Amino acid sequence: MCHRHEEEGHEHCHHEHEEEMIHEGCHYYKPTPIRGLAHTLILKTLKEKNASGSEIHEKITKEYGVEIPKPMIYMILRRMERMGLVTSKWETGETGPAKRIYTITEEGLDILEREMERIRKLKELAEKILK
């Protein structure tokens, strides 16, 4: 049960992810998920430059101000590789351990373009809503 509603005596209110909810009485609204854009952010980053998971994480955090946990980035990259959206190879530098470097594929570029178009349409809708 959500703590706020427990304190207010609303015993019928249950939320799995209460920290992500905005409460209005016993109704709740879930904010727009940034995580849903993680795949697009990863592909966009790889379109600009081949990169390791750590480099992808750093760029997304700095450039977009979005904190995606590193384990989630690696999980998404492995899934994308199985789907053929990215490829990877191990590279060893003169210093430090070997790194897996990811590269976007043609199929990944196609998916990215479709997602970018979807985001453009959502942006138009958001602008209409915000008027």
C-alpha positions as CSV (number, residue, x, y, z in Angstrom):
1,M,0.0,0.0,0.0
2,C,1.2,3.5,-0.7
3,H,2.4,5.2,2.5
4,R,0.7,8.5,1.8
5,H,-2.7,6.9,1.4
6,E,-2.1,4.6,4.4
7,E,-1.5,7.7,6.5
8,E,-4.6,9.3,5.1
9,G,-6.7,6.2,5.8
10,H,-7.2,5.1,2.2
11,E,-6.7,1.3,2.6
12,H,-7.9,0.4,-0.9
13,C,-5.1,2.3,-2.7
14,H,-2.2,0.1,-3.9
15,H,0.7,1.1,-6.1
16,E,3.7,-1.0,-7.1
17,H,5.9,1.9,-7.9
18,E,4.7,4.6,-5.6
19,E,7.8,6.7,-5.9
20,E,7.0,7.3,-9.6
21,M,3.4,8.2,-8.9
22,I,1.8,11.6,-8.5
23,H,-1.2,11.2,-6.1
24,E,-4.5,12.8,-6.4
25,G,-6.8,11.4,-3.8
26,C,-6.9,7.7,-4.5
27,H,-6.2,8.3,-8.2
28,Y,-2.7,8.4,-9.5
29,Y,-1.0,9.5,-12.7
30,K,2.3,8.0,-13.8
31,P,4.7,10.6,-15.3
32,T,5.9,10.2,-18.8
33,P,8.6,7.5,-18.8
34,I,12.0,8.6,-19.8
35,R,13.1,5.0,-19.8
36,G,10.9,4.4,-22.8
37,L,13.3,6.6,-24.7
38,A,16.5,4.7,-23.6
39,H,16.6,2.6,-26.8
40,T,16.3,5.7,-28.9
41,L,19.0,7.5,-26.9
42,I,21.4,4.6,-27.3
43,L,20.8,4.3,-31.0
44,K,21.2,8.1,-31.5
45,T,24.4,8.1,-29.6
46,L,25.8,5.2,-31.7
47,K,24.7,6.9,-34.9
48,E,27.1,9.8,-34.0
49,K,30.0,7.5,-32.9
50,N,30.8,3.9,-32.1
51,A,31.1,3.6,-28.4
52,S,31.4,1.4,-25.3
53,G,28.6,1.0,-22.9
54,S,30.3,3.4,-20.4
55,E,30.8,6.0,-23.1
56,I,27.1,5.7,-24.1
57,H,26.1,6.1,-20.5
58,E,28.3,9.2,-20.0
59,K,27.1,10.9,-23.2
60,I,23.4,10.3,-22.4
61,T,23.9,11.6,-18.9
62,K,25.8,14.7,-19.9
63,E,24.1,15.6,-23.2
64,Y,20.5,14.7,-22.4
65,G,20.5,15.0,-18.6
66,V,18.9,11.5,-18.3
67,E,20.3,9.0,-15.8
68,I,19.9,5.5,-17.1
69,P,21.5,2.9,-14.9
70,K,24.6,1.3,-16.5
71,P,23.2,-2.2,-16.1
72,M,20.1,-1.2,-18.0
73,I,22.2,0.2,-20.8
74,Y,24.2,-3.0,-21.1
75,M,21.0,-5.1,-21.0
76,I,19.5,-3.0,-23.8
77,L,22.7,-3.2,-25.8
78,R,22.7,-7.0,-25.6
79,R,19.1,-7.2,-26.6
80,M,19.7,-4.8,-29.5
81,E,22.6,-7.0,-30.6
82,R,20.4,-10.1,-30.6
83,M,17.9,-8.1,-32.7
84,G,20.5,-7.0,-35.2
85,L,20.3,-3.3,-34.4
86,V,23.9,-3.1,-33.2
87,T,27.1,-5.1,-33.5
88,S,30.0,-5.2,-31.1
89,K,33.6,-6.1,-31.0
90,W,36.3,-6.2,-28.4
91,E,39.0,-3.5,-28.6
92,T,42.1,-3.3,-26.6
93,G,43.8,0.0,-26.1
94,E,47.4,0.7,-25.1
95,T,46.3,1.1,-21.5
96,G,43.4,-0.3,-19.5
97,P,41.2,-3.3,-20.0
98,A,39.6,-4.4,-23.3
99,K,36.3,-2.7,-24.1
100,R,33.3,-3.9,-26.1
101,I,32.7,-1.2,-28.7
102,Y,29.2,-1.0,-30.2
103,T,28.2,0.0,-33.8
104,I,24.8,0.7,-35.1
105,T,23.7,-1.4,-38.1
106,E,21.6,-0.4,-41.1
107,E,18.6,-2.0,-39.4
108,G,19.4,0.0,-36.3
109,L,19.5,3.2,-38.4
110,D,16.1,2.4,-39.9
111,I,14.6,1.8,-36.4
112,L,16.2,5.0,-35.2
113,E,14.6,7.1,-38.0
114,R,11.2,5.6,-37.3
115,E,11.5,6.4,-33.6
116,M,12.7,9.9,-34.4
117,E,9.6,10.4,-36.6
118,R,7.4,9.1,-33.8
119,I,9.0,11.6,-31.3
120,R,8.5,14.4,-33.8
121,K,4.8,13.6,-33.9
122,L,4.6,13.4,-30.1
123,K,6.4,16.7,-29.9
124,E,3.7,18.3,-32.2
125,L,1.0,16.7,-30.0
126,A,2.7,18.0,-26.8
127,E,2.9,21.5,-28.2
128,K,-0.8,21.4,-28.9
129,I,-1.6,20.2,-25.4
130,L,0.6,22.9,-23.9
131,K,-1.1,25.8,-25.7
